[in-house]
Amino acid sequence: MSKIAVVTDSTTYMPPELVKKHNISIAPQVLIWGNQTYKDGVEMQSEEFFTRLKTTKVMPTTSQVAVISFQEIFQDLVEKGYEVLALLVSSKLSGTVQSAMQARESAGCRREDGLSPRP
């Protein structure tokens, strides 16, 4: 039986206890606030985001997960012998899926079985 790891992006806002229980890897979206950028859930938590949102004059925007974030996650999981199941925000809403697909190639994964290691 294969070991399967779940990877998602920070748009899921999963409860920390669920992430920990199932060892889910979360790739952070990029938050852009004025001229500063933050990794969602890493450099800025949702509580801080919503508190800041109440008083800001500059509305934040987001950008897709950086390819390097997925590369690091996928490479680590593949090296540990996992097959990877990525559950991501819709490609119609974000370029995150495209970032994951680019990272998949560099992590030594094949497309036929999603992100499973190449033979």
Backbone atoms as SQL, in Angstrom:
CREATE TABLE atoms (id INTEGER PRIMARY KEY, chain TEXT, resi INTEGER, resn TEXT, atom TEXT, x REAL, y REAL, z REAL);
INSERT INTO atoms VALUES
  (1, 'A', 1, 'MET', 'N', 0.842, -1.185, 0.000),
  (2, 'A', 1, 'MET', 'CA', 0.000, 0.000, 0.000),
  (3, 'A', 1, 'MET', 'C', 0.884, 1.244, 0.000),
  (4, 'A', 2, 'SER', 'N', 0.565, 2.196, -0.852),
  (5, 'A', 2, 'SER', 'CA', 1.332, 3.427, -0.973),
  (6, 'A', 2, 'SER', 'C', 1.043, 4.382, 0.171),
  (7, 'A', 3, 'LYS', 'N', 2.065, 5.164, 0.499),
  (8, 'A', 3, 'LYS', 'CA', 1.870, 6.261, 1.449),
  (9, 'A', 3, 'LYS', 'C', 1.408, 7.456, 0.637),
  (10, 'A', 4, 'ILE', 'N', 0.348, 8.096, 1.103),
  (11, 'A', 4, 'ILE', 'CA', -0.200, 9.244, 0.388),
  (12, 'A', 4, 'ILE', 'C', -0.141, 10.469, 1.297),
  (13, 'A', 5, 'ALA', 'N', 0.354, 11.568, 0.739),
  (14, 'A', 5, 'ALA', 'CA', 0.396, 12.840, 1.450),
  (15, 'A', 5, 'ALA', 'C', -0.548, 13.815, 0.758),
  (16, 'A', 6, 'VAL', 'N', -1.251, 14.596, 1.550),
  (17, 'A', 6, 'VAL', 'CA', -2.164, 15.600, 1.018),
  (18, 'A', 6, 'VAL', 'C', -1.487, 16.965, 1.088),
  (19, 'A', 7, 'VAL', 'N', -1.561, 17.672, -0.035),
  (20, 'A', 7, 'VAL', 'CA', -1.038, 19.032, -0.126),
  (21, 'A', 7, 'VAL', 'C', -2.185, 19.917, -0.577),
  (22, 'A', 8, 'THR', 'N', -2.294, 21.084, 0.033),
  (23, 'A', 8, 'THR', 'CA', -3.308, 22.045, -0.380),
  (24, 'A', 8, 'THR', 'C', -2.686, 23.431, -0.338),
  (25, 'A', 9, 'ASP', 'N', -3.481, 24.433, -0.663),
  (26, 'A', 9, 'ASP', 'CA', -2.984, 25.799, -0.565),
  (27, 'A', 9, 'ASP', 'C', -3.745, 26.520, 0.548),
  (28, 'A', 10, 'SER', 'N', -3.255, 27.682, 0.930),
  (29, 'A', 10, 'SER', 'CA', -3.790, 28.362, 2.104),
  (30, 'A', 10, 'SER', 'C', -5.203, 28.917, 1.926),
  (31, 'A', 11, 'THR', 'N', -5.775, 28.829, 0.736),
  (32, 'A', 11, 'THR', 'CA', -7.156, 29.275, 0.575),
  (33, 'A', 11, 'THR', 'C', -8.135, 28.349, 1.288),
  (34, 'A', 12, 'THR', 'N', -7.689, 27.170, 1.688),
  (35, 'A', 12, 'THR', 'CA', -8.583, 26.220, 2.357),
  (36, 'A', 12, 'THR', 'C', -8.897, 26.612, 3.794),
  (37, 'A', 13, 'TYR', 'N', -8.004, 27.341, 4.443),
  (38, 'A', 13, 'TYR', 'CA', -8.192, 27.744, 5.841),
  (39, 'A', 13, 'TYR', 'C', -8.617, 26.573, 6.709),
  (40, 'A', 14, 'MET', 'N', -7.845, 25.509, 6.676),
  (41, 'A', 14, 'MET', 'CA', -8.123, 24.312, 7.478),
  (42, 'A', 14, 'MET', 'C', -7.786, 24.549, 8.946),
  (43, 'A', 15, 'PRO', 'N', -8.584, 23.993, 9.831),
  (44, 'A', 15, 'PRO', 'CA', -8.269, 24.101, 11.253),
  (45, 'A', 15, 'PRO', 'C', -6.921, 23.440, 11.554),
  (46, 'A', 16, 'PRO', 'N', -6.094, 24.081, 12.375),
  (47, 'A', 16, 'PRO', 'CA', -4.766, 23.539, 12.676),
  (48, 'A', 16, 'PRO', 'C', -4.789, 22.104, 13.201),
  (49, 'A', 17, 'GLU', 'N', -5.795, 21.757, 13.982),
  (50, 'A', 17, 'GLU', 'CA', -5.851, 20.391, 14.521),
  (51, 'A', 17, 'GLU', 'C', -6.069, 19.356, 13.412),
  (52, 'A', 18, 'LEU', 'N', -6.813, 19.706, 12.370),
  (53, 'A', 18, 'LEU', 'CA', -7.025, 18.816, 11.229),
  (54, 'A', 18, 'LEU', 'C', -5.729, 18.672, 10.419),
  (55, 'A', 19, 'VAL', 'N', -5.041, 19.778, 10.222),
  (56, 'A', 19, 'VAL', 'CA', -3.771, 19.769, 9.496),
  (57, 'A', 19, 'VAL', 'C', -2.772, 18.876, 10.217),
  (58, 'A', 20, 'LYS', 'N', -2.685, 19.038, 11.525),
  (59, 'A', 20, 'LYS', 'CA', -1.740, 18.256, 12.317),
  (60, 'A', 20, 'LYS', 'C', -2.116, 16.772, 12.331),
  (61, 'A', 21, 'LYS', 'N', -3.392, 16.487, 12.550),
  (62, 'A', 21, 'LYS', 'CA', -3.858, 15.103, 12.639),
  (63, 'A', 21, 'LYS', 'C', -3.559, 14.316, 11.368),
  (64, 'A', 22, 'HIS', 'N', -3.728, 14.948, 10.219),
  (65, 'A', 22, 'HIS', 'CA', -3.567, 14.259, 8.938),
  (66, 'A', 22, 'HIS', 'C', -2.260, 14.622, 8.224),
  (67, 'A', 23, 'ASN', 'N', -1.395, 15.368, 8.918),
  (68, 'A', 23, 'ASN', 'CA', -0.094, 15.754, 8.377),
  (69, 'A', 23, 'ASN', 'C', -0.229, 16.371, 6.979),
  (70, 'A', 24, 'ILE', 'N', -1.134, 17.333, 6.854),
  (71, 'A', 24, 'ILE', 'CA', -1.409, 18.005, 5.586),
  (72, 'A', 24, 'ILE', 'C', -0.396, 19.130, 5.383),
  (73, 'A', 25, 'SER', 'N', 0.165, 19.196, 4.195),
  (74, 'A', 25, 'SER', 'CA', 1.091, 20.279, 3.850),
  (75, 'A', 25, 'SER', 'C', 0.302, 21.399, 3.190),
  (76, 'A', 26, 'ILE', 'N', 0.576, 22.630, 3.612),
  (77, 'A', 26, 'ILE', 'CA', -0.146, 23.780, 3.066),
  (78, 'A', 26, 'ILE', 'C', 0.840, 24.742, 2.411),
  (79, 'A', 27, 'ALA', 'N', 0.644, 24.978, 1.124),
  (80, 'A', 27, 'ALA', 'CA', 1.461, 25.936, 0.382),
  (81, 'A', 27, 'ALA', 'C', 0.809, 27.312, 0.509),
  (82, 'A', 28, 'PRO', 'N', 1.572, 28.317, 0.931),
  (83, 'A', 28, 'PRO', 'CA', 0.968, 29.631, 1.185),
  (84, 'A', 28, 'PRO', 'C', 0.744, 30.471, -0.068),
  (85, 'A', 29, 'GLN', 'N', -0.457, 31.047, -0.156),
  (86, 'A', 29, 'GLN', 'CA', -0.711, 32.070, -1.161),
  (87, 'A', 29, 'GLN', 'C', 0.109, 33.295, -0.776),
  (88, 'A', 30, 'VAL', 'N', 0.299, 34.197, -1.682),
  (89, 'A', 30, 'VAL', 'CA', 1.046, 35.420, -1.411),
  (90, 'A', 30, 'VAL', 'C', 0.055, 36.556, -1.214),
  (91, 'A', 31, 'LEU', 'N', 0.158, 37.236, -0.062),
  (92, 'A', 31, 'LEU', 'CA', -0.664, 38.411, 0.223),
  (93, 'A', 31, 'LEU', 'C', 0.153, 39.642, -0.120),
  (94, 'A', 32, 'ILE', 'N', -0.445, 40.558, -0.835),
  (95, 'A', 32, 'ILE', 'CA', 0.233, 41.799, -1.213),
  (96, 'A', 32, 'ILE', 'C', -0.549, 42.943, -0.571),
  (97, 'A', 33, 'TRP', 'N', 0.133, 43.647, 0.319),
  (98, 'A', 33, 'TRP', 'CA', -0.513, 44.757, 1.026),
  (99, 'A', 33, 'TRP', 'C', 0.330, 45.999, 0.811),
  (100, 'A', 34, 'GLY', 'N', -0.130, 46.839, -0.090),
  (101, 'A', 34, 'GLY', 'CA', 0.671, 48.006, -0.443),
  (102, 'A', 34, 'GLY', 'C', 1.931, 47.538, -1.143),
  (103, 'A', 35, 'ASN', 'N', 3.085, 47.908, -0.570),
  (104, 'A', 35, 'ASN', 'CA', 4.351, 47.484, -1.178),
  (105, 'A', 35, 'ASN', 'C', 5.012, 46.348, -0.402),
  (106, 'A', 36, 'GLN', 'N', 4.250, 45.689, 0.469),
  (107, 'A', 36, 'GLN', 'CA', 4.775, 44.555, 1.235),
  (108, 'A', 36, 'GLN', 'C', 4.074, 43.267, 0.825),
  (109, 'A', 37, 'THR', 'N', 4.821, 42.160, 0.869),
  (110, 'A', 37, 'THR', 'CA', 4.240, 40.856, 0.580),
  (111, 'A', 37, 'THR', 'C', 4.420, 39.943, 1.785),
  (112, 'A', 38, 'TYR', 'N', 3.473, 39.035, 1.955),
  (113, 'A', 38, 'TYR', 'CA', 3.473, 38.097, 3.075),
  (114, 'A', 38, 'TYR', 'C', 3.049, 36.725, 2.570),
  (115, 'A', 39, 'LYS', 'N', 3.590, 35.679, 3.180),
  (116, 'A', 39, 'LYS', 'CA', 3.116, 34.331, 2.910),
  (117, 'A', 39, 'LYS', 'C', 1.920, 34.084, 3.822),
  (118, 'A', 40, 'ASP', 'N', 0.778, 33.823, 3.206),
  (119, 'A', 40, 'ASP', 'CA', -0.473, 33.598, 3.944),
  (120, 'A', 40, 'ASP', 'C', -0.333, 32.419, 4.895),
  (121, 'A', 41, 'GLY', 'N', -0.627, 32.666, 6.164),
  (122, 'A', 41, 'GLY', 'CA', -0.571, 31.615, 7.167),
  (123, 'A', 41, 'GLY', 'C', 0.818, 31.356, 7.716),
  (124, 'A', 42, 'VAL', 'N', 1.822, 32.014, 7.133),
  (125, 'A', 42, 'VAL', 'CA', 3.201, 31.857, 7.594),
  (126, 'A', 42, 'VAL', 'C', 3.684, 33.181, 8.174),
  (127, 'A', 43, 'GLU', 'N', 3.670, 34.203, 7.346),
  (128, 'A', 43, 'GLU', 'CA', 4.122, 35.528, 7.770),
  (129, 'A', 43, 'GLU', 'C', 2.965, 36.409, 8.216),
  (130, 'A', 44, 'MET', 'N', 1.755, 36.005, 7.882),
  (131, 'A', 44, 'MET', 'CA', 0.559, 36.705, 8.362),
  (132, 'A', 44, 'MET', 'C', -0.544, 35.683, 8.584),
  (133, 'A', 45, 'GLN', 'N', -1.046, 35.649, 9.820),
  (134, 'A', 45, 'GLN', 'CA', -2.129, 34.738, 10.175),
  (135, 'A', 45, 'GLN', 'C', -3.475, 35.404, 9.876),
  (136, 'A', 46, 'SER', 'N', -4.515, 34.612, 9.771),
  (137, 'A', 46, 'SER', 'CA', -5.827, 35.147, 9.400),
  (138, 'A', 46, 'SER', 'C', -6.345, 36.171, 10.410),
  (139, 'A', 47, 'GLU', 'N', -6.049, 35.990, 11.696),
  (140, 'A', 47, 'GLU', 'CA', -6.519, 36.946, 12.706),
  (141, 'A', 47, 'GLU', 'C', -5.925, 38.333, 12.440),
  (142, 'A', 48, 'GLU', 'N', -4.622, 38.359, 12.178),
  (143, 'A', 48, 'GLU', 'CA', -3.950, 39.624, 11.881),
  (144, 'A', 48, 'GLU', 'C', -4.497, 40.233, 10.592),
  (145, 'A', 49, 'PHE', 'N', -4.730, 39.398, 9.598),
  (146, 'A', 49, 'PHE', 'CA', -5.261, 39.867, 8.322),
  (147, 'A', 49, 'PHE', 'C', -6.590, 40.582, 8.524),
  (148, 'A', 50, 'PHE', 'N', -7.525, 39.944, 9.237),
  (149, 'A', 50, 'PHE', 'CA', -8.853, 40.531, 9.407),
  (150, 'A', 50, 'PHE', 'C', -8.834, 41.748, 10.319),
  (151, 'A', 51, 'THR', 'N', -7.960, 41.764, 11.306),
  (152, 'A', 51, 'THR', 'CA', -7.822, 42.935, 12.169),
  (153, 'A', 51, 'THR', 'C', -7.311, 44.118, 11.345),
  (154, 'A', 52, 'ARG', 'N', -6.286, 43.874, 10.563),
  (155, 'A', 52, 'ARG', 'CA', -5.714, 44.925, 9.735),
  (156, 'A', 52, 'ARG', 'C', -6.693, 45.395, 8.665),
  (157, 'A', 53, 'LEU', 'N', -7.500, 44.494, 8.149),
  (158, 'A', 53, 'LEU', 'CA', -8.466, 44.810, 7.102),
  (159, 'A', 53, 'LEU', 'C', -9.487, 45.850, 7.583),
  (160, 'A', 54, 'LYS', 'N', -9.824, 45.826, 8.870),
  (161, 'A', 54, 'LYS', 'CA', -10.814, 46.754, 9.436),
  (162, 'A', 54, 'LYS', 'C', -10.360, 48.211, 9.381),
  (163, 'A', 55, 'THR', 'N', -9.063, 48.442, 9.416),
  (164, 'A', 55, 'THR', 'CA', -8.570, 49.818, 9.526),
  (165, 'A', 55, 'THR', 'C', -7.734, 50.287, 8.340),
  (166, 'A', 56, 'THR', 'N', -7.504, 49.425, 7.381),
  (167, 'A', 56, 'THR', 'CA', -6.606, 49.784, 6.278),
  (168, 'A', 56, 'THR', 'C', -7.250, 50.737, 5.278),
  (169, 'A', 57, 'LYS', 'N', -6.416, 51.529, 4.660),
  (170, 'A', 57, 'LYS', 'CA', -6.865, 52.381, 3.565),
  (171, 'A', 57, 'LYS', 'C', -6.456, 51.786, 2.225),
  (172, 'A', 58, 'VAL', 'N', -5.552, 50.804, 2.289),
  (173, 'A', 58, 'VAL', 'CA', -5.073, 50.118, 1.093),
  (174, 'A', 58, 'VAL', 'C', -5.578, 48.680, 1.141),
  (175, 'A', 59, 'MET', 'N', -6.367, 48.304, 0.172),
  (176, 'A', 59, 'MET', 'CA', -6.916, 46.948, 0.145),
  (177, 'A', 59, 'MET', 'C', -5.840, 45.962, -0.318),
  (178, 'A', 60, 'PRO', 'N', -5.776, 44.798, 0.337),
  (179, 'A', 60, 'PRO', 'CA', -4.795, 43.792, -0.058),
  (180, 'A', 60, 'PRO', 'C', -5.239, 43.052, -1.318),
  (181, 'A', 61, 'THR', 'N', -4.270, 42.464, -1.976),
  (182, 'A', 61, 'THR', 'CA', -4.540, 41.564, -3.103),
  (183, 'A', 61, 'THR', 'C', -3.770, 40.281, -2.832),
  (184, 'A', 62, 'THR', 'N', -3.972, 39.307, -3.677),
  (185, 'A', 62, 'THR', 'CA', -3.253, 38.046, -3.516),
  (186, 'A', 62, 'THR', 'C', -2.591, 37.660, -4.831),
  (187, 'A', 63, 'SER', 'N', -1.658, 36.757, -4.713),
  (188, 'A', 63, 'SER', 'CA', -1.008, 36.178, -5.876),
  (189, 'A', 63, 'SER', 'C', -0.901, 34.682, -5.624),
  (190, 'A', 64, 'GLN', 'N', -0.802, 33.929, -6.678),
  (191, 'A', 64, 'GLN', 'CA', -0.734, 32.472, -6.571),
  (192, 'A', 64, 'GLN', 'C', 0.468, 32.022, -5.749),
  (193, 'A', 65, 'VAL', 'N', 0.398, 30.803, -5.280),
  (194, 'A', 65, 'VAL', 'CA', 1.506, 30.193, -4.556),
  (195, 'A', 65, 'VAL', 'C', 2.732, 30.192, -5.462),
  (196, 'A', 66, 'ALA', 'N', 3.873, 30.549, -4.914),
  (197, 'A', 66, 'ALA', 'CA', 5.115, 30.545, -5.678),
  (198, 'A', 66, 'ALA', 'C', 5.515, 29.114, -6.015),
  (199, 'A', 67, 'VAL', 'N', 6.041, 28.927, -7.204),
  (200, 'A', 67, 'VAL', 'CA', 6.475, 27.604, -7.654),
  (201, 'A', 67, 'VAL', 'C', 7.446, 26.993, -6.644),
  (202, 'A', 68, 'ILE', 'N', 8.365, 27.780, -6.124),
  (203, 'A', 68, 'ILE', 'CA', 9.364, 27.272, -5.185),
  (204, 'A', 68, 'ILE', 'C', 8.721, 26.684, -3.928),
  (205, 'A', 69, 'SER', 'N', 7.609, 27.241, -3.484),
  (206, 'A', 69, 'SER', 'CA', 6.916, 26.695, -2.312),
  (207, 'A', 69, 'SER', 'C', 6.439, 25.274, -2.578),
  (208, 'A', 70, 'PHE', 'N', 5.842, 25.071, -3.740),
  (209, 'A', 70, 'PHE', 'CA', 5.413, 23.722, -4.104),
  (210, 'A', 70, 'PHE', 'C', 6.609, 22.807, -4.316),
  (211, 'A', 71, 'GLN', 'N', 7.660, 23.298, -4.942),
  (212, 'A', 71, 'GLN', 'CA', 8.850, 22.475, -5.179),
  (213, 'A', 71, 'GLN', 'C', 9.396, 21.926, -3.866),
  (214, 'A', 72, 'GLU', 'N', 9.514, 22.782, -2.878),
  (215, 'A', 72, 'GLU', 'CA', 10.051, 22.355, -1.584),
  (216, 'A', 72, 'GLU', 'C', 9.172, 21.293, -0.936),
  (217, 'A', 73, 'ILE', 'N', 7.872, 21.504, -0.975),
  (218, 'A', 73, 'ILE', 'CA', 6.934, 20.549, -0.364),
  (219, 'A', 73, 'ILE', 'C', 6.966, 19.224, -1.113),
  (220, 'A', 74, 'PHE', 'N', 6.822, 19.276, -2.441),
  (221, 'A', 74, 'PHE', 'CA', 6.778, 18.045, -3.238),
  (222, 'A', 74, 'PHE', 'C', 8.075, 17.254, -3.116),
  (223, 'A', 75, 'GLN', 'N', 9.201, 17.935, -3.232),
  (224, 'A', 75, 'GLN', 'CA', 10.493, 17.251, -3.173),
  (225, 'A', 75, 'GLN', 'C', 10.650, 16.531, -1.840),
  (226, 'A', 76, 'ASP', 'N', 10.312, 17.193, -0.749),
  (227, 'A', 76, 'ASP', 'CA', 10.420, 16.587, 0.571),
  (228, 'A', 76, 'ASP', 'C', 9.549, 15.333, 0.672),
  (229, 'A', 77, 'LEU', 'N', 8.318, 15.428, 0.207),
  (230, 'A', 77, 'LEU', 'CA', 7.398, 14.293, 0.301),
  (231, 'A', 77, 'LEU', 'C', 7.829, 13.132, -0.598),
  (232, 'A', 78, 'VAL', 'N', 8.257, 13.447, -1.816),
  (233, 'A', 78, 'VAL', 'CA', 8.706, 12.410, -2.745),
  (234, 'A', 78, 'VAL', 'C', 9.927, 11.691, -2.173),
  (235, 'A', 79, 'GLU', 'N', 10.867, 12.452, -1.616),
  (236, 'A', 79, 'GLU', 'CA', 12.058, 11.847, -1.019),
  (237, 'A', 79, 'GLU', 'C', 11.712, 10.933, 0.158),
  (238, 'A', 80, 'LYS', 'N', 10.602, 11.198, 0.822),
  (239, 'A', 80, 'LYS', 'CA', 10.159, 10.370, 1.946),
  (240, 'A', 80, 'LYS', 'C', 9.299, 9.191, 1.480),
  (241, 'A', 81, 'GLY', 'N', 9.130, 9.055, 0.167),
  (242, 'A', 81, 'GLY', 'CA', 8.415, 7.916, -0.383),
  (243, 'A', 81, 'GLY', 'C', 6.910, 8.080, -0.492),
  (244, 'A', 82, 'TYR', 'N', 6.417, 9.305, -0.428),
  (245, 'A', 82, 'TYR', 'CA', 4.981, 9.546, -0.527),
  (246, 'A', 82, 'TYR', 'C', 4.549, 9.755, -1.969),
  (247, 'A', 83, 'GLU', 'N', 3.321, 9.349, -2.231),
  (248, 'A', 83, 'GLU', 'CA', 2.621, 9.804, -3.421),
  (249, 'A', 83, 'GLU', 'C', 1.846, 11.020, -2.946),
  (250, 'A', 84, 'VAL', 'N', 1.705, 12.015, -3.810),
  (251, 'A', 84, 'VAL', 'CA', 1.136, 13.288, -3.394),
  (252, 'A', 84, 'VAL', 'C', -0.216, 13.515, -4.051),
  (253, 'A', 85, 'LEU', 'N', -1.183, 13.874, -3.229),
  (254, 'A', 85, 'LEU', 'CA', -2.507, 14.266, -3.702),
  (255, 'A', 85, 'LEU', 'C', -2.651, 15.744, -3.397),
  (256, 'A', 86, 'ALA', 'N', -2.714, 16.574, -4.444),
  (257, 'A', 86, 'ALA', 'CA', -2.827, 18.016, -4.268),
  (258, 'A', 86, 'ALA', 'C', -4.271, 18.447, -4.496),
  (259, 'A', 87, 'LEU', 'N', -4.844, 19.080, -3.493),
  (260, 'A', 87, 'LEU', 'CA', -6.205, 19.615, -3.553),
  (261, 'A', 87, 'LEU', 'C', -6.089, 21.130, -3.496),
  (262, 'A', 88, 'LEU', 'N', -6.332, 21.786, -4.634),
  (263, 'A', 88, 'LEU', 'CA', -6.013, 23.205, -4.758),
  (264, 'A', 88, 'LEU', 'C', -7.205, 24.039, -5.182),
  (265, 'A', 89, 'VAL', 'N', -7.068, 25.340, -4.998),
  (266, 'A', 89, 'VAL', 'CA', -8.073, 26.288, -5.455),
  (267, 'A', 89, 'VAL', 'C', -8.242, 26.115, -6.968),
  (268, 'A', 90, 'SER', 'N', -9.425, 26.376, -7.460),
  (269, 'A', 90, 'SER', 'CA', -9.734, 26.194, -8.879),
  (270, 'A', 90, 'SER', 'C', -8.792, 26.979, -9.786),
  (271, 'A', 91, 'SER', 'N', -8.407, 26.356, -10.881),
  (272, 'A', 91, 'SER', 'CA', -7.554, 27.039, -11.861),
  (273, 'A', 91, 'SER', 'C', -8.293, 28.189, -12.536),
  (274, 'A', 92, 'LYS', 'N', -9.607, 28.234, -12.403),
  (275, 'A', 92, 'LYS', 'CA', -10.384, 29.350, -12.950),
  (276, 'A', 92, 'LYS', 'C', -10.282, 30.589, -12.059),
  (277, 'A', 93, 'LEU', 'N', -9.832, 30.393, -10.814),
  (278, 'A', 93, 'LEU', 'CA', -9.731, 31.506, -9.868),
  (279, 'A', 93, 'LEU', 'C', -8.300, 31.948, -9.598),
  (280, 'A', 94, 'SER', 'N', -7.348, 31.086, -9.869),
  (281, 'A', 94, 'SER', 'CA', -5.968, 31.369, -9.496),
  (282, 'A', 94, 'SER', 'C', -4.999, 30.613, -10.397),
  (283, 'A', 95, 'GLY', 'N', -3.771, 31.088, -10.439),
  (284, 'A', 95, 'GLY', 'CA', -2.707, 30.401, -11.157),
  (285, 'A', 95, 'GLY', 'C', -2.003, 29.367, -10.299),
  (286, 'A', 96, 'THR', 'N', -2.549, 29.077, -9.113),
  (287, 'A', 96, 'THR', 'CA', -1.925, 28.143, -8.180),
  (288, 'A', 96, 'THR', 'C', -1.740, 26.755, -8.790),
  (289, 'A', 97, 'VAL', 'N', -2.717, 26.276, -9.526),
  (290, 'A', 97, 'VAL', 'CA', -2.603, 24.956, -10.153),
  (291, 'A', 97, 'VAL', 'C', -1.431, 24.956, -11.126),
  (292, 'A', 98, 'GLN', 'N', -1.261, 26.024, -11.874),
  (293, 'A', 98, 'GLN', 'CA', -0.138, 26.126, -12.813),
  (294, 'A', 98, 'GLN', 'C', 1.191, 26.093, -12.066),
  (295, 'A', 99, 'SER', 'N', 1.274, 26.769, -10.924),
  (296, 'A', 99, 'SER', 'CA', 2.499, 26.730, -10.112),
  (297, 'A', 99, 'SER', 'C', 2.786, 25.305, -9.652),
  (298, 'A', 100, 'ALA', 'N', 1.750, 24.596, -9.226),
  (299, 'A', 100, 'ALA', 'CA', 1.920, 23.212, -8.766),
  (300, 'A', 100, 'ALA', 'C', 2.381, 22.312, -9.904),
  (301, 'A', 101, 'MET', 'N', 1.839, 22.528, -11.092),
  (302, 'A', 101, 'MET', 'CA', 2.230, 21.704, -12.230),
  (303, 'A', 101, 'MET', 'C', 3.691, 21.952, -12.612),
  (304, 'A', 102, 'GLN', 'N', 4.128, 23.193, -12.558),
  (305, 'A', 102, 'GLN', 'CA', 5.536, 23.497, -12.840),
  (306, 'A', 102, 'GLN', 'C', 6.439, 22.851, -11.791),
  (307, 'A', 103, 'ALA', 'N', 6.033, 22.924, -10.531),
  (308, 'A', 103, 'ALA', 'CA', 6.829, 22.340, -9.443),
  (309, 'A', 103, 'ALA', 'C', 6.869, 20.826, -9.537),
  (310, 'A', 104, 'ARG', 'N', 5.779, 20.230, -9.976),
  (311, 'A', 104, 'ARG', 'CA', 5.708, 18.772, -10.112),
  (312, 'A', 104, 'ARG', 'C', 6.837, 18.258, -10.987),
  (313, 'A', 105, 'GLU', 'N', 7.046, 18.911, -12.099),
  (314, 'A', 105, 'GLU', 'CA', 8.089, 18.483, -13.041),
  (315, 'A', 105, 'GLU', 'C', 9.468, 18.538, -12.406),
  (316, 'A', 106, 'SER', 'N', 9.767, 19.608, -11.704),
  (317, 'A', 106, 'SER', 'CA', 11.104, 19.756, -11.124),
  (318, 'A', 106, 'SER', 'C', 11.307, 18.872, -9.892),
  (319, 'A', 107, 'ALA', 'N', 10.219, 18.368, -9.310),
  (320, 'A', 107, 'ALA', 'CA', 10.323, 17.499, -8.134),
  (321, 'A', 107, 'ALA', 'C', 10.475, 16.029, -8.518),
  (322, 'A', 108, 'GLY', 'N', 10.549, 15.747, -9.815),
  (323, 'A', 108, 'GLY', 'CA', 10.735, 14.368, -10.252),
  (324, 'A', 108, 'GLY', 'C', 9.467, 13.551, -10.174),
  (325, 'A', 109, 'CYS', 'N', 8.347, 14.162, -10.491),
  (326, 'A', 109, 'CYS', 'CA', 7.058, 13.472, -10.441),
  (327, 'A', 109, 'CYS', 'C', 6.529, 13.292, -11.857),
  (328, 'A', 110, 'ARG', 'N', 5.665, 12.334, -12.014),
  (329, 'A', 110, 'ARG', 'CA', 5.064, 12.114, -13.326),
  (330, 'A', 110, 'ARG', 'C', 3.598, 12.518, -13.278),
  (331, 'A', 111, 'ARG', 'N', 3.046, 12.824, -14.412),
  (332, 'A', 111, 'ARG', 'CA', 1.684, 13.315, -14.487),
  (333, 'A', 111, 'ARG', 'C', 0.642, 12.203, -14.417),
  (334, 'A', 112, 'GLU', 'N', 0.930, 11.034, -14.965),
  (335, 'A', 112, 'GLU', 'CA', -0.074, 9.989, -15.089),
  (336, 'A', 112, 'GLU', 'C', -0.755, 9.674, -13.758),
  (337, 'A', 113, 'ASP', 'N', 0.003, 9.660, -12.698),
  (338, 'A', 113, 'ASP', 'CA', -0.548, 9.338, -11.381),
  (339, 'A', 113, 'ASP', 'C', -0.530, 10.559, -10.470),
  (340, 'A', 114, 'GLY', 'N', -0.749, 11.720, -11.021),
  (341, 'A', 114, 'GLY', 'CA', -0.718, 12.917, -10.205),
  (342, 'A', 114, 'GLY', 'C', 0.725, 13.269, -9.883),
  (343, 'A', 115, 'LEU', 'N', 1.074, 13.281, -8.622),
  (344, 'A', 115, 'LEU', 'CA', 2.412, 13.692, -8.202),
  (345, 'A', 115, 'LEU', 'C', 3.218, 12.538, -7.647),
  (346, 'A', 116, 'SER', 'N', 2.931, 11.320, -8.073),
  (347, 'A', 116, 'SER', 'CA', 3.670, 10.185, -7.549),
  (348, 'A', 116, 'SER', 'C', 5.090, 10.187, -8.106),
  (349, 'A', 117, 'PRO', 'N', 6.042, 9.603, -7.383),
  (350, 'A', 117, 'PRO', 'CA', 7.440, 9.597, -7.837),
  (351, 'A', 117, 'PRO', 'C', 7.604, 8.848, -9.146),
  (352, 'A', 118, 'ARG', 'N', 8.547, 9.297, -9.952),
  (353, 'A', 118, 'ARG', 'CA', 8.853, 8.588, -11.196),
  (354, 'A', 118, 'ARG', 'C', 9.538, 7.272, -10.855),
  (355, 'A', 119, 'PRO', 'N', 9.318, 6.224, -11.659),
  (356, 'A', 119, 'PRO', 'CA', 9.988, 4.927, -11.392),
  (357, 'A', 119, 'PRO', 'C', 11.481, 5.026, -11.610);
